[in-house]
């Protein structure tokens, strides 16, 4: 079976410096599940590593973000299901033409 991912985001901070420039900070949480593996704790650690590699492969997310920061990693196993929660903060700056 393949892992399942659930992604949520919420606006944490919005600052308007003037009519043209805005800066926003988003919290992004990725929850991953691995079901019915022989070693769910090892599999969930691998999934966490894959998530971090994917995000930090391009920290500006295609040039759209000013910075990306890993803020929290939780993991555990419940009845042979590995579960992880990986949270990032991403800051964006937007300038109107």
N, C-alpha and C positions, 0 to 999 in steps of 0.2 A: 504494500500500500504506500501511496505517496503522502507527504505531509500536507496538512491543510493550514492556510494562513488567513487571518482575519485582521484587517487594517482599519484603524480609526485615526481621526485627527481632530484637533480642536485649536482654535485661535487662542493663544495665551496672552498676547500683547499686541496692541496696534497703536502706533505713534504717527501722528501727522505733523511733520515739521513745518509745512506750509501747504498751500493749495496744490503744489506740484509733486511733493515727495512724501511717500508713506513708507513706514517700515513695519513689518509684521513678524511675529515669532509664533510658529506653530509647534504643537506637541504632536508627534506621530507615534502611535503604538502599534506594533506588529505582534499579534498573538499567534503562536504556532502550536500545532498538535501533531504528534506521531502516535499512531495506533498499532497495537499488536506486534511490536518488535521484540526480539529476544533481549536486547539491551536498550530499553527506551531512554535511559539517562545518557548513554553514549550517543544515541541518535539525536537526542534533543540538543546536546552540546554541538554536534556537527551542524544542525539546523541554525543554531545561534551564530556560529562562525560564518555560515553561508549568508545569513541576513546581514551581518556586519560587513562582510566583504562586498556585497552588492551595494550597500549604501555608501561605504567609504571608497569604493572604486571611482566614484564621481561625487565628491563632497559638495560641489556647487549644483548638483542635480541638473546638469545640462546648461550651466551658466546662469541659472535662475536664482540660486540661493547665495547669500553672502557667506554663510557658514552652516555646518551641520555638526551637532554634538551628541554623543551617546550619553544619556542621562540615567538609564536604569536597565538592568537585566535581572530577571527573576526566572527560575526554572524549578520544575519538580516532576514527580511521577505519581500518578494516581491510578491504581488498578491496571497497571501495564500500559498506561497512556502517558506519554511524555508531553509536558506542557511548558511553553516558555512565553515570556512577555519581554519584548525589547522596545525601549522607548528612546526616541531621539527628539531633539529640538532643532528646528530649522528656521533661519532668519532670512527674510526676503526684503529687498528694497525695491520700491516701484516709483518710477518717475514718469509723470505725464508729459507728453510732448508740448 
